[in-house]
Amino acid sequence: MIALIYLAHIAVLVFGAVTLVWLISLMMKDASIIDIFWGFGFALVGAACLWLANRASGGAISPYLWLMGLMPIFWGLRLTAYLAKRNLGHGEDGRYVAMRKRSGLAEMTWRLRTHLSIFWGQGLLILIVST
């Protein structure tokens, strides 16, 4: 039961974070920034797990739990830095441009649709893979 409560906390954190990234994408008019967030999402989950484990154990986290929490944090930050270096400054990824054109939706309708289909979809995948 406690694991479901922790999963709910992490889900709120992840979906809140992808919603924040979506709001930033509205200002930038670039849905492809979610790709950069992908690795950071796992770092966020790892940090939340460490924080929840620390609270549950009264500050006595084992070295094994530290290792299990820090590995996705370091991997996620490395991946985020790599994708940011590779993608920033090149405009919106062609995949998202093509999706928008195929949809035939107005710009703001497209941006609202990306919130559920792309951003929350990536958030759900982060939760599934992390679990």
ZILIN-V792020 format. One record per helix or strand of 3 or more residues. SS is the DSSP state (hx for helix, st for strand). FROM is the first residue (numbers start at 1). TO is the last residue. Records with the same first field share a line. If there is no record, write none. Layout:
SS = FROM-TO + FROM-TO
This chain:
hx = 2-28 + 33-57 + 63-87 + 94-103 + 107-130
